[in-house]
Amino acid sequence: MVDSWVNSAERIGADLHLELAGPGGRRAALIGALREAVRSGRLAPGTRLPPYRSLAADLGVARNTVADAYAELVAEGWLTARQGSGTRVADRAQPLRRTERTPGRTPLRARGPRHDLRQGTPDASAFPRAAWLASYRRALQQAPNEVFGPGDPAGRRELREALAEYLARARGVRTEPERIVVCSGFAHGLRLLFGPAGGGVLRGPLAVEAYGLDFHRELLTAAGVRTVPLPLDADGARVERLVRERAVLLTPAHQFPTGGPLHASRRAAVIDWARARGGVIVEDDYDGEFRYDRKPVGALQGLDPERVIYIGSVSKSLSPALRLGWMVLPERYLDGVLAAKGEREAWASVLDQLSLADLIASGAYDRHVRRMRQRYRGRRDRLVEALTAQAPHVEVTGVAAGLHAVLRLPPGTERAALKAAVWQGVALDGLAAFRHPATDRATDMPTEDGLVVGYATPPEHAYAAALDALCQVLPPPDTRRGPASG
Ligand SMILES: Cc1ncc(COP(=O)(O)O)c(C=O)c1O
């Protein structure tokens, strides 16, 4: 067997890994290896193959062996040979079709929806590439060599210092860099807290809002944590219903997905509960920067840093693909979370951490957030205008903040609206998808019909068409109670 990395970079621009194995001699083995490389897509249509001589030298085979193999593959249609342009992979040679996996909640049709109004993702076209690049360059230039050694699981000091200043200033978080642990986002923070199979820093049962992100509930269930739904009303989670639980997960700045802030009296009440019962509040501050109509609602953590675990990330402000977040911890949980993270940083790239530190310290992060706030506010306004004009009977809620709104529908019409959305090529979710499955049994909270509309995702040029399509999906004004929605 000859196993070789053929370095013909000057001719084909890339290394070509070929394994000459199997029965039938080297010619057959080379034919088989080249065929496999084309079939799998490793050699793309149009790629120029190395000349006989250099491939023969690299593989340690006779020049004629390569010439014969090429001729055979030309005859089979895998390759083409043309005077002056050498031997190339034929244009029609089809690589193996890759399996498409589509992230997100709503399964996309083969060609995908025409309009993506799913909540969850910021406008990807607005990622601040130039500012990030400038920060990355500065970070790389200034980084001491020790940066490239094993990382501290708490995260880079530069980032924790920048975050401590930013979170205090922008979100009212009371902390110091020593209380911050860098993580790869909120989901990672939850995993660190609740650990595998109940072995984490916190234990269930965990009270959660009756409507919340199903992904987080599933993650908790997989970690062996039982979640108990807390009903919601116009003032947010009904925290007076906390009984036996010792931990509660809340989205106080902007209830996800229904959209209101936790009322001041409830904020005070849940802190009182934590103090009286030795409880802890896990605060998910997923989009606190994006508040439009009123003064920003500060973090609950500011009321009592010893009773609140505060978690945030760049997933809404920059991109969920960066996988960069932070936990601000009461002192008693620090060691446990660091132990759960492991001896070395295994999650957040040091250069991403340093780039974000620079982005924040240079003021570019604030400028980006301000710019995006304006853009999303404009989108929010256009959504409300479109609904006022085309579907005035549909109530829009949760519009004072964030990147999504909830359209309240008449009882029993949610499912039909979601079906209509599929027909219209609109991807969005219904409220039912976010309802805790035990809500009916555990609370007196009625089922609510509605659509959760993310207005950040479509590119600017496609937004107007997405709004038109959305309005087509909504039930007409005279819809009466239909079949019960799930
Ligand atoms: C309710 C909620 N919490 C937190 C997040 C952020 O999660 P992560 O930081 O893991 O990307 C999201 C999604 O963006 C969310 O919808």
The ligand as an ORCA input file, in Angstrom:
! r2SCAN-3c Opt
* xyz 0 1
  C     -34.664     32.652     25.680
  C     -33.270     32.626     25.174
  N     -32.267     32.590     26.039
  C     -30.979     32.583     25.645
  C     -30.653     32.589     24.307
  C     -29.204     32.605     23.919
  O     -28.679     31.328     23.934
  P     -27.151     31.090     23.620
  O     -26.378     32.128     24.377
  O     -26.896     29.703     24.128
  O     -26.959     31.206     22.149
  C     -31.670     32.573     23.353
  C     -31.421     32.486     21.917
  O     -30.797     33.207     21.267
  C     -33.002     32.634     23.799
  O     -34.021     32.674     22.928
*
